[in-house]
Amino acid sequence: QVQLVESGGGLVQPGGSLRLSCAASRSIFGSNTMAWYRQPPGSPRDLVASISTGGSTNYADSVKGRFTISRDNAKNMMYLQMNSLKPEDTAVYYCNIKGTSVWGQGTQVTVSS
């Protein structure tokens, strides 16, 4: 089974930026819609952004204009560029093959001064 590994999380001040990465153990991005989810403490896991095989993107209203999802099929990588971060963006971020139970282990993003 394919494995997903997220990286790039950390502590950042409000207004700052982070770039999350998701690496797949084999080539999957060109044939699957991929997604980023996040789970704040004590809350359910919610969709942040998705990218289809054709490159169409979709974003949660709370991150539109601030976050950008992208992928590099040749490198088996997906990214989430996060700008203008807010404290409410604090969560564990996960990558996912949309519609499946394949998840990474998550990477913590903390936005705090």
ROBASE-796802 format. One record per residue: residue number from 1; residue in one letter; x, y, z of N, C-alpha, C, O in turn. Coordinates in steps of 0.2 Angstrom, whole numbers, plus 5000, padded with zeros to 4 digits. Layout:
N
REC num residu   nx   ny   nz  cax  cay  caz   cx   cy   cz   ox   oy   oz
REC NUM      A    X    Y    Z    X    Y    Z    X    Y    Z    X    Y    Z
...
! end
This chain:
113
REC num residu   nx   ny   nz  cax  cay  caz   cx   cy   cz   ox   oy   oz
REC   1      Q 5004 4994 5000 5000 5000 5000 5004 5006 5000 5010 5006 5003
REC   2      V 5002 5011 4996 5006 5018 4996 5006 5021 5003 5002 5020 5007
REC   3      Q 5012 5024 5004 5013 5028 5011 5014 5035 5009 5017 5037 5004
REC   4      L 5011 5039 5013 5011 5046 5013 5015 5049 5019 5014 5047 5025
REC   5      V 5019 5054 5018 5023 5057 5023 5023 5064 5023 5025 5067 5018
REC   6      E 5020 5067 5028 5020 5075 5028 5026 5078 5031 5029 5074 5036
REC   7      S 5028 5084 5029 5033 5087 5033 5032 5095 5032 5028 5097 5028
REC   8      G 5036 5099 5036 5036 5106 5035 5032 5110 5040 5032 5116 5040
REC   9      G 5029 5106 5045 5026 5110 5050 5030 5113 5055 5037 5112 5054
REC  10      G 5028 5117 5059 5032 5120 5064 5028 5126 5068 5022 5126 5067
REC  11      L 5032 5130 5071 5029 5136 5075 5030 5142 5071 5036 5143 5069
REC  12      V 5025 5146 5070 5026 5152 5066 5022 5157 5069 5016 5156 5072
REC  13      Q 5024 5163 5068 5020 5169 5071 5014 5171 5067 5014 5169 5061
REC  14      P 5009 5174 5069 5003 5176 5065 5006 5180 5059 5010 5185 5060
REC  15      G 5003 5179 5053 5005 5183 5048 5011 5180 5044 5013 5182 5038
REC  16      G 5014 5174 5047 5019 5171 5044 5017 5166 5039 5011 5165 5037
REC  17      S 5022 5162 5036 5021 5157 5031 5024 5151 5032 5030 5151 5036
REC  18      L 5021 5145 5030 5024 5139 5030 5023 5135 5023 5018 5137 5020
REC  19      R 5027 5130 5022 5026 5126 5016 5026 5119 5018 5031 5116 5020
REC  20      L 5020 5116 5018 5020 5109 5019 5021 5104 5013 5019 5106 5007
REC  21      S 5024 5099 5014 5025 5094 5009 5022 5087 5010 5022 5085 5016
REC  22      C 5020 5084 5005 5018 5077 5006 5021 5073 5001 5021 5074 4995
REC  23      A 5025 5068 5003 5029 5063 4999 5025 5056 4999 5023 5054 5004
REC  24      A 5025 5054 4993 5021 5047 4992 5027 5042 4990 5032 5044 4987
REC  25      S 5026 5036 4992 5031 5031 4991 5031 5028 4984 5035 5024 4982
REC  26      R 5026 5030 4980 5026 5028 4973 5021 5033 4970 5018 5037 4973
REC  27      S 5021 5032 4963 5018 5037 4959 5010 5036 4959 5008 5031 4957
REC  28      I 5007 5042 4962 5000 5041 4963 4997 5048 4961 4991 5048 4960
REC  29      F 5000 5053 4961 4997 5060 4961 4994 5061 4954 4989 5065 4954
REC  30      G 4997 5058 4949 4994 5059 4942 4987 5055 4941 4984 5057 4936
REC  31      S 4986 5051 4945 4980 5047 4944 4975 5047 4950 4970 5044 4950
REC  32      N 4976 5052 4955 4971 5052 4960 4970 5060 4962 4975 5064 4961
REC  33      T 4964 5061 4964 4963 5068 4967 4966 5067 4974 4965 5063 4978
REC  34      M 4970 5072 4976 4974 5073 4982 4971 5078 4986 4968 5083 4984
REC  35      A 4972 5078 4993 4969 5083 4997 4973 5084 5003 4977 5080 5006
REC  36      W 4973 5090 5006 4975 5091 5013 4969 5092 5018 4965 5096 5016
REC  37      Y 4970 5089 5023 4965 5090 5029 4969 5093 5035 4975 5093 5035
REC  38      R 4965 5096 5040 4968 5098 5046 4963 5096 5052 4957 5096 5051
REC  39      Q 4966 5095 5058 4962 5093 5063 4965 5097 5069 4970 5096 5072
REC  40      P 4961 5102 5071 4963 5106 5077 4962 5102 5083 4958 5097 5083
REC  41      P 4965 5104 5089 4964 5100 5095 4956 5100 5097 4953 5105 5097
REC  42      G 4954 5094 5098 4947 5093 5101 4942 5094 5095 4936 5094 5097
REC  43      S 4944 5094 5089 4939 5095 5084 4940 5090 5078 4945 5086 5078
REC  44      P 4935 5089 5074 4935 5084 5069 4940 5086 5063 4943 5092 5063
REC  45      R 4942 5081 5059 4947 5083 5054 4943 5086 5048 4938 5083 5046
REC  46      D 4945 5091 5045 4941 5095 5040 4946 5096 5034 4952 5096 5034
REC  47      L 4942 5096 5028 4946 5097 5022 4948 5104 5021 4945 5109 5023
REC  48      V 4955 5105 5019 4958 5111 5018 4958 5113 5011 4956 5119 5009
REC  49      A 4960 5108 5007 4961 5110 5000 4962 5103 4996 4964 5098 4999
REC  50      S 4960 5103 4990 4961 5097 4986 4963 5099 4979 4962 5105 4976
REC  51      I 4966 5094 4975 4968 5095 4968 4967 5089 4964 4969 5084 4966
REC  52      S 4963 5090 4959 4961 5085 4955 4967 5082 4950 4972 5086 4950
REC  53      T 4966 5077 4946 4971 5075 4942 4972 5080 4936 4977 5080 4933
REC  54      G 4967 5084 4935 4967 5089 4929 4970 5095 4932 4971 5100 4928
REC  55      G 4971 5096 4938 4974 5102 4941 4969 5107 4944 4971 5112 4947
REC  56      S 4963 5105 4944 4958 5109 4947 4959 5109 4955 4960 5104 4958
REC  57      T 4958 5115 4958 4959 5115 4965 4952 5118 4968 4948 5121 4965
REC  58      N 4952 5116 4974 4946 5118 4979 4949 5119 4986 4953 5116 4988
REC  59      Y 4946 5124 4989 4948 5127 4995 4943 5128 5000 4937 5130 4998
REC  60      A 4944 5126 5006 4939 5128 5011 4939 5136 5011 4944 5139 5010
REC  61      D 4933 5139 5013 4932 5146 5013 4937 5149 5018 4939 5155 5016
REC  62      S 4939 5146 5023 4943 5149 5028 4950 5150 5026 4954 5154 5029
REC  63      V 4952 5147 5020 4959 5147 5018 4960 5150 5011 4965 5151 5009
REC  64      K 4954 5152 5008 4954 5154 5001 4958 5161 5001 4957 5165 5005
REC  65      G 4963 5161 4996 4967 5167 4995 4973 5167 5000 4977 5172 4999
REC  66      R 4974 5163 5004 4980 5162 5008 4984 5156 5007 4990 5156 5008
REC  67      F 4980 5150 5006 4984 5144 5005 4983 5142 4997 4979 5144 4994
REC  68      T 4989 5139 4995 4989 5136 4988 4991 5129 4988 4996 5127 4991
REC  69      I 4987 5125 4985 4989 5118 4985 4992 5116 4978 4990 5119 4973
REC  70      S 4997 5112 4977 5000 5111 4971 5003 5104 4972 5004 5101 4977
REC  71      R 5005 5101 4966 5009 5095 4966 5014 5094 4960 5014 5098 4956
REC  72      D 5019 5090 4961 5024 5088 4956 5023 5081 4955 5026 5077 4959
REC  73      N 5020 5079 4950 5019 5072 4949 5026 5068 4948 5026 5062 4950
REC  74      A 5030 5071 4944 5037 5068 4943 5041 5066 4949 5045 5062 4949
REC  75      K 5040 5070 4954 5043 5069 4961 5039 5066 4966 5041 5065 4972
REC  76      N 5033 5064 4964 5028 5061 4969 5027 5065 4975 5027 5063 4981
REC  77      M 5026 5072 4974 5026 5077 4979 5020 5081 4979 5018 5083 4973
REC  78      M 5017 5083 4984 5011 5088 4985 5013 5093 4990 5017 5091 4995
REC  79      Y 5011 5099 4989 5013 5104 4993 5007 5108 4995 5001 5108 4992
REC  80      L 5007 5112 5001 5002 5117 5003 5006 5123 5006 5009 5123 5011
REC  81      Q 5006 5128 5002 5009 5134 5003 5004 5138 5008 4998 5139 5005
REC  82      M 5006 5140 5014 5001 5143 5018 5004 5150 5020 5010 5151 5023
REC  83      N 5001 5155 5018 5003 5162 5019 4998 5166 5024 4992 5163 5025
REC  84      S 5000 5171 5027 4995 5175 5031 4992 5171 5036 4986 5171 5038
REC  85      L 4996 5167 5040 4994 5162 5044 4991 5165 5050 4993 5170 5053
REC  86      K 4985 5162 5053 4982 5165 5059 4982 5159 5064 4983 5153 5063
REC  87      P 4981 5161 5071 4981 5157 5076 4976 5151 5075 4977 5145 5077
REC  88      E 4970 5152 5072 4965 5147 5070 4967 5142 5065 4964 5137 5064
REC  89      D 4973 5143 5062 4975 5138 5057 4979 5133 5061 4981 5128 5058
REC  90      T 4980 5134 5068 4984 5129 5072 4980 5122 5071 4974 5122 5073
REC  91      A 4984 5117 5069 4981 5110 5069 4986 5105 5066 4992 5107 5065
REC  92      V 4985 5099 5067 4989 5094 5063 4986 5093 5056 4980 5093 5055
REC  93      Y 4991 5094 5051 4989 5094 5044 4991 5087 5041 4996 5084 5043
REC  94      Y 4986 5084 5038 4987 5078 5035 4986 5078 5027 4982 5082 5025
REC  95      C 4990 5074 5023 4988 5073 5016 4984 5066 5015 4985 5062 5019
REC  96      N 4981 5066 5010 4976 5061 5009 4975 5059 5002 4974 5064 4998
REC  97      I 4974 5053 5000 4971 5051 4993 4964 5052 4994 4961 5048 4997
REC  98      K 4961 5057 4991 4954 5059 4992 4949 5053 4991 4950 5050 4986
REC  99      G 4945 5052 4996 4940 5046 4995 4943 5040 4998 4939 5035 4997
REC 100      T 4949 5039 5000 4952 5033 5003 4954 5034 5010 4953 5039 5013
REC 101      S 4956 5029 5013 4958 5029 5020 4966 5029 5020 4968 5028 5025
REC 102      V 4969 5031 5015 4976 5032 5015 4978 5039 5017 4976 5044 5014
REC 103      W 4981 5039 5023 4983 5045 5026 4990 5045 5028 4993 5040 5029
REC 104      G 4993 5051 5029 5000 5052 5032 4999 5052 5039 4994 5051 5042
REC 105      Q 5005 5053 5043 5005 5053 5050 5003 5060 5053 5002 5061 5059
REC 106      G 5004 5065 5048 5002 5072 5050 5008 5076 5052 5013 5073 5054
REC 107      T 5007 5082 5051 5013 5087 5054 5009 5093 5057 5004 5096 5055
REC 108      Q 5012 5095 5063 5009 5100 5067 5011 5107 5065 5017 5108 5063
REC 109      V 5006 5111 5064 5007 5118 5063 5004 5122 5069 4998 5121 5070
REC 110      T 5008 5126 5072 5006 5130 5077 5007 5137 5075 5013 5139 5074
REC 111      V 5002 5141 5076 5003 5149 5074 5001 5152 5081 4996 5153 5083
REC 112      S 5007 5155 5083 5006 5159 5090 5012 5164 5090 5017 5163 5087
REC 113      S 5010 5169 5094 5016 5174 5095 5019 5173 5102 5023 5176 5104
! end
